Amino acid sequence: MGSNTLAEGFALLGFETFPNATLETVENVLSELLKKQSKALVFLEDSLTTGSAFLQARSEATGIIITEIPALNKPDSYKPSVEELVEKVLGSAVL
C-alpha cells in the first residue's frame, strides 16, 4: 500500500495492491486482516504506518508481517521505527 508508482511495481510481481492508499485504506485493510486472523505479507510506505490497526497488527498479529518501505521520491529521509531501539540497545555505531 502506498503511492501509485510503488503499487505498480508490486502489481507487476503479482501482489494485490492498493494504489494511492491513505491511512484510512490501511486501517480498513489491516482491521479486516486482524478480524479474520488472516496471514499476510504487507508492504507499506512509511508515511502510512501510524494508525491503531497498524500498531495492533505489528504488535499482536502473528500471521501478519509488515514491512515499511521508504517513499520512492524520498529514500534518504527514511528512518525505520526499529532504528531508535537498535541505537539504544547496540549504540549508534552499528547503524
RARA-V599037 format. One record per helix or strand. SS is the DSSP state (@ for helix, = for strand). FROM is the first residue (numbers start at 1). TO is the last residue. If there is no record, write none. Layout:
<<SS/FROM/TO> <SS/FROM/TO>>
This chain:
<<=/2/2> <@/4/12> <=/19/19> <@/23/36> <=/40/45> <@/46/48> <@/52/60> <=/64/69> <@/75/77> <@/82/90> <@/92/94>>
